Structure formats: C-alpha cells, structure tokens
Amino acid sequence: MSVWLFETARLGARPPTADDLAAMVAVYGDAEAMRYVGDGEALTAERCQEWLAVIEQRYALKGYGMAALCRRSDEVVLGFCGVVHPELRPLGEIKYALAREHWGQGYATEAVRGMLEYIAKNFSPTQIAATVNPAHLRSQQVLSKAGMLKGGLRANADGSFTQLFWWREPTEADLQSV
C-alpha cells in the first residue's frame, strides 16, 4: 500500500519511482496526448528515464515535484501531476498529463485541485502558474474548474503564444468572503 502525498476521492499521489517508467512512457510517449505539451513531441523511454532522475533531484532540492497519480482502488498509475520549476525558475508551474484512456472522467481536475491544496498546505507558495497552448481548450477548462484564473497570453521567442493561468494562496480577506 502506497504512502500518499495527498489523496482525493478517487486518486492518490506519490513520488514516482523507477517502477513507473512504463506508465510514464504510456503517457508521455503518446504522440496524440503530447501534441499540446512542450514542443509537441512524444518522449522516448530514454527521455522518460532521464526525467525520472530529474524528478528525484527536484524532490531532494525542493521537497516536491511531479507525482504519480494512482487510482486509490487498485493503485494503477493513471498519469502524472505536480508543481515544477522549469530551468529552476523561482515561480512554480503546475503540470499534469493522463493516459488517454483516463481522459474525460474528471481525474485531471481532481488531480490539479489536490496538488494545489497539497502544495499550499505544505510549502506555502504565494503563487503558482500554469502554461497552456491556447488551442488546448480542454486543458484550460481543467485549470478553470480547479480554481485557477485565466491570465493573458505570453509571446514566445518562436512567434507562438502561451496561455497563462494563475493560482495564489487566498488572503484572509478572500477566506472571509467565502
């Protein structure tokens, strides 16, 4: 039985291990699932192996990072979610990806909410961003449902744009108005 970083109604999240390589390749090696992620290219098993090593380093450095998202009922890995610091930038970004057979079931929204609550409770960030391809409307819906606020478009060096979303820890005034 796993020790969870956080649990939701249906999911548990834990740091990934080398045993999660096949699940990672199933998610990040799927060209259709990756068409809106990064450069739009699927990752090879070798790149996923390298990424697992980076995730381990980030946990050692920050205490958090990407997590394996498991269905609590059977601990099958459905995907990955976490707050990362690309290129070790100070502002954390929430990232998530699920295997396609698990799309459309509310897992992504549940995972993003759970991860944001976990990070807020344990690491006290003042703000977390999300970056989304403007054409990826489903991902934008997930972030909105999870409580993130849609921001502006960021121009990229290659002439493309990235849609920004923001989350911040609520202030006392925010909590009083709920």
C-alpha positions, 0 to 999 in steps of 0.5 A, a space after each residue: 500500500 502506497 504512502 500518499 502525498 495527498 489523496 482525493 476521492 478517487 486518486 492518490 499521489 506519490 513520488 514516482 519511482 523507477 517502477 513507473 517508467 512504463 506508465 510514464 512512457 504510456 503517457 508521455 510517449 503518446 504522440 496524440 496526448 503530447 501534441 499540446 505539451 512542450 514542443 509537441 513531441 512524444 518522449 522516448 523511454 530514454 527521455 522518460 528515464 532521464 526525467 525520472 532522475 530529474 524528478 528525484 533531484 527536484 524532490 531532494 532540492 525542493 521537497 516536491 515535484 511531479 507525482 504519480 497519480 494512482 487510482 486509490 482502488 487498485 493503485 494503477 498509475 493513471 498519469 502524472 501531476 505536480 508543481 515544477 520549476 522549469 530551468 529552476 525558475 523561482 515561480 512554480 508551474 503546475 503540470 499534469 498529463 493522463 493516459 488517454 484512456 483516463 481522459 474525460 472522467 474528471 481525474 485531471 481536475 481532481 488531480 490539479 485541485 489536490 496538488 494545489 491544496 497539497 502544495 499550499 498546505 505544505 510549502 506555502 507558495 504565494 503563487 503558482 502558474 500554469 502554461 497552456 497552448 491556447 488551442 488546448 481548450 480542454 486543458 484550460 477548462 481543467 485549470 478553470 474548474 480547479 480554481 485557477 484564473 485565466 491570465 493573458 497570453 505570453 509571446 514566445 521567442 518562436 512567434 507562438 503564444 502561451 496561455 497563462 493561468 494563475 493560482 495564489 494562496 487566498 488572503 484572509 480577506 478572500 477566506 472571509 468572503 467565502 
